């Protein structure tokens, strides 16, 4: 029997004849959710090379001459969901992150592990899901939402996000904004991990599923600021 996530949000599942996904519901099998996410993310790319039916390509890939110590340390600290088979989860997490970095010619950075864990947890909830599907969805998600944060050493994208959130807070919550400003508490202090992990580093797996599902359905890069605002508001 397939595993399902049963979380009812504001809108019901509606997929029309054009395959437009407009739902916020997660009342579905993990495999179906992953396929919906990939379809939605891929619609925004005119040309994108994805792995096709080839999980072994990831599993058997050999990596040489790469600085693994940061990744190794991060994996040890990564929250692991839905399984007690920690060694297997950690091994797959490392392989798929190394593959992603090499395939996209970027260096591993802290935060990737937290995002990948959300996608990889699908595999451990529903074992029939192929690893290449996990990779494809993660790859597309990173490319659309987060690639500017992780590509190269330029932090201008992060700085821009800090400024946007600062203005958002100043406009909607001037009292909170003033208290933080007077205390010299800037977004760079408290919001960096929120942005780099899209809030997955501190949330439960269920809340992360809901947030990711909402973001992918909307395909709106600004929504993360409003989720961050909600955290501050609470």
C-alpha positions as CSV (number, residue, x, y, z in Angstrom):
1,X,0.0,0.0,0.0
2,X,1.3,3.4,-0.9
3,X,2.2,5.9,1.8
4,X,0.2,9.1,1.7
5,X,0.5,12.5,3.1
6,X,-2.8,13.8,4.4
7,X,-2.6,17.5,5.0
8,X,-5.6,19.6,4.0
9,X,-4.8,23.1,3.0
10,X,-7.1,25.8,1.6
11,X,-7.5,24.5,-1.9
12,X,-8.4,21.1,-3.1
13,X,-6.5,19.1,-5.6
14,X,-7.4,20.3,-9.1
15,X,-5.6,19.1,-12.2
16,X,-7.3,20.1,-15.4
17,X,-6.9,18.7,-18.9
18,X,-3.9,20.9,-19.5
19,X,-2.1,19.4,-16.5
20,X,-2.0,22.7,-14.7
21,X,-1.5,22.0,-11.1
22,X,-3.1,24.5,-8.9
23,X,-3.7,22.6,-5.7
24,X,-2.3,23.1,-2.2
25,X,-3.3,19.6,-1.1
26,X,-0.8,17.0,0.0
27,X,-3.4,14.2,0.2
28,X,-1.6,11.9,-2.2
29,X,1.1,9.3,-2.4
30,X,4.7,10.5,-2.1
31,X,5.5,9.3,-5.6
32,X,2.6,11.3,-7.1
33,X,3.5,14.4,-5.1
34,X,7.1,14.2,-6.4
35,X,5.9,13.8,-10.0
36,X,3.7,16.8,-9.6
37,X,6.5,18.9,-8.2
38,X,8.8,17.8,-11.0
39,X,6.2,18.6,-13.7
40,X,5.5,22.0,-12.2
41,X,9.2,22.9,-11.9
42,X,10.1,21.6,-15.3
43,X,7.4,23.8,-17.0
44,X,9.6,26.8,-16.4
45,X,12.5,25.4,-18.3
46,X,12.5,25.4,-22.1
47,X,15.4,22.9,-22.1
48,X,16.6,20.9,-19.2
49,X,18.7,17.8,-19.1
50,X,17.4,15.3,-16.5
51,X,18.4,11.8,-15.6
52,X,16.1,9.3,-17.2
53,X,15.5,5.9,-15.5
54,X,19.1,5.8,-14.3
55,X,19.4,5.7,-10.5
56,X,22.5,3.5,-10.8
57,X,24.3,6.4,-12.5
58,X,24.1,8.2,-9.1
59,X,24.7,5.1,-6.9
60,X,27.8,4.0,-8.8
61,X,29.3,7.4,-9.5
62,X,32.9,7.7,-8.3
63,X,34.1,11.0,-7.0
64,X,37.8,11.9,-6.7
65,X,39.9,14.9,-5.4
66,X,37.0,16.7,-3.8
67,X,37.0,18.4,-0.4
68,X,34.5,16.3,1.5
69,X,35.1,17.3,5.1
70,X,32.5,20.1,5.1
71,X,29.9,17.8,3.6
72,X,30.8,14.9,5.9
73,X,30.4,17.1,9.0
74,X,27.1,18.5,7.7
75,X,25.7,15.1,7.0
76,X,26.5,14.0,10.6
77,X,24.5,17.0,11.8
78,X,21.6,16.7,9.3
79,X,18.1,15.9,10.7
80,X,17.1,12.5,9.3
81,X,13.4,11.8,8.8
82,X,11.2,8.8,8.4
83,X,13.9,6.1,8.9
84,X,16.1,4.5,11.5
85,X,18.5,3.4,8.8
86,X,20.8,6.3,9.3
87,X,23.9,4.9,7.5
88,X,21.9,4.2,4.3
89,X,20.2,7.6,4.4
90,X,23.5,9.4,5.0
91,X,25.2,7.5,2.2
92,X,22.5,8.4,-0.3
93,X,22.5,12.0,0.9
94,X,26.2,12.3,0.3
95,X,26.1,10.6,-3.1
96,X,23.3,12.7,-4.5
97,X,24.8,16.0,-3.2
98,X,28.2,15.2,-4.6
99,X,26.6,14.2,-7.9
100,X,24.6,17.5,-8.0
101,X,27.7,19.6,-7.3
102,X,29.8,17.9,-9.9
103,X,27.1,17.8,-12.5
104,X,26.4,21.5,-12.1
105,X,30.1,22.5,-11.6
106,X,29.5,24.1,-8.2
107,X,31.0,23.7,-4.8
108,X,29.1,22.1,-2.0
109,X,27.8,24.7,0.6
110,X,26.1,24.3,3.9
111,X,22.3,24.4,3.5
112,X,22.1,22.1,0.5
113,X,22.0,19.1,2.8
114,X,18.9,20.4,4.6
115,X,17.0,20.9,1.4
116,X,18.1,17.6,-0.1
117,X,16.9,15.8,3.1
118,X,13.3,16.9,2.4
119,X,13.3,15.3,-1.1
120,X,15.3,12.3,0.0
121,X,12.8,11.6,2.8
122,X,10.3,10.7,0.1
123,X,12.5,7.7,-0.8
124,X,12.4,6.4,2.7
125,X,8.6,6.9,3.0
126,X,7.9,5.1,-0.2
127,X,10.8,2.8,-1.2
128,X,9.6,2.3,-4.8
129,X,10.5,5.9,-5.7
130,X,13.7,5.9,-7.8
131,X,16.6,7.9,-6.7
132,X,16.9,9.7,-10.1
133,X,13.4,11.1,-9.5
134,X,14.6,12.5,-6.2
135,X,17.6,14.1,-7.9
136,X,15.7,15.6,-10.8
137,X,13.2,17.3,-8.5
138,X,15.9,18.6,-6.2
139,X,17.9,19.8,-9.1
140,X,15.0,21.7,-10.6
141,X,14.0,23.2,-7.2
142,X,17.5,24.4,-6.6
143,X,17.8,25.8,-10.1
144,X,14.6,27.8,-9.8
145,X,14.6,29.0,-6.2
146,X,18.2,28.9,-4.9
147,X,20.9,28.7,-7.5
148,X,22.0,32.3,-7.0
149,X,22.7,31.7,-3.3
150,X,24.9,28.7,-4.0
151,X,26.7,29.5,-7.3
152,X,30.1,31.0,-6.9
153,X,31.2,33.2,-4.0
154,X,29.1,36.3,-4.8
155,X,26.7,37.1,-1.9
156,X,24.9,40.0,-3.6
157,X,21.8,37.8,-4.0
158,X,21.7,37.2,-0.2
159,X,22.3,40.8,0.5
160,X,19.4,41.8,-1.8
161,X,17.2,39.4,0.1
162,X,18.2,40.8,3.4
163,X,17.3,44.3,2.2
164,X,13.9,43.1,0.8
165,X,13.0,41.4,4.1
166,X,14.1,44.4,6.1
167,X,11.8,46.7,4.1
168,X,9.0,44.2,4.4
169,X,9.3,44.1,8.1
170,X,9.7,47.8,8.4
171,X,6.4,48.4,6.4
172,X,4.3,45.7,8.0
173,X,5.7,45.5,11.5
174,X,7.4,48.8,12.4
175,X,7.4,48.1,16.1
176,X,9.2,44.8,15.7
177,X,11.5,46.4,13.1
178,X,12.5,49.2,15.4
179,X,13.2,46.9,18.3
180,X,15.4,44.7,16.2
181,X,17.2,47.7,14.7
182,X,17.8,49.3,18.1
183,X,19.3,46.0,19.2
184,X,21.5,45.8,16.1
185,X,19.8,42.5,15.1
186,X,19.8,42.5,11.3
187,X,18.4,39.9,8.9
188,X,21.9,38.6,8.3
189,X,22.0,37.4,11.9
190,X,18.7,35.5,12.0
191,X,17.5,35.0,8.4
192,X,20.5,33.5,6.6
193,X,19.7,29.9,7.5
194,X,16.0,30.6,6.7
195,X,17.0,31.7,3.2
196,X,19.6,29.1,2.4
197,X,17.4,26.2,3.5
198,X,14.1,27.7,2.6
199,X,13.0,27.3,6.2
200,X,13.6,23.5,6.2
201,X,16.4,23.6,8.8
202,X,14.2,24.4,11.8
203,X,10.8,22.9,10.7
204,X,9.3,19.5,11.1
205,X,9.2,17.4,8.0
206,X,5.4,17.8,7.7
207,X,5.7,21.6,7.8
208,X,8.5,21.5,5.3
209,X,6.4,19.4,2.9
210,X,3.6,22.0,3.1
211,X,5.9,25.0,2.6
212,X,7.7,23.3,-0.4
213,X,4.4,22.3,-1.9
214,X,3.0,25.8,-1.6
215,X,6.2,27.3,-3.1
216,X,6.3,24.9,-6.0
217,X,2.6,25.3,-6.8
218,X,2.9,29.1,-6.8
219,X,6.4,29.2,-8.4
220,X,6.8,32.5,-6.6
221,X,10.3,33.3,-5.3
222,X,9.0,36.1,-3.1
223,X,6.8,33.8,-1.0
224,X,9.7,32.8,1.2
225,X,9.8,36.4,2.6
226,X,6.2,36.1,3.7
227,X,6.9,32.8,5.4
228,X,9.8,34.4,7.2
229,X,7.5,37.3,8.1
230,X,5.1,34.9,9.7
231,X,7.9,33.5,11.8
232,X,8.8,36.9,13.1
233,X,5.2,37.8,13.6
234,X,4.6,34.7,15.8
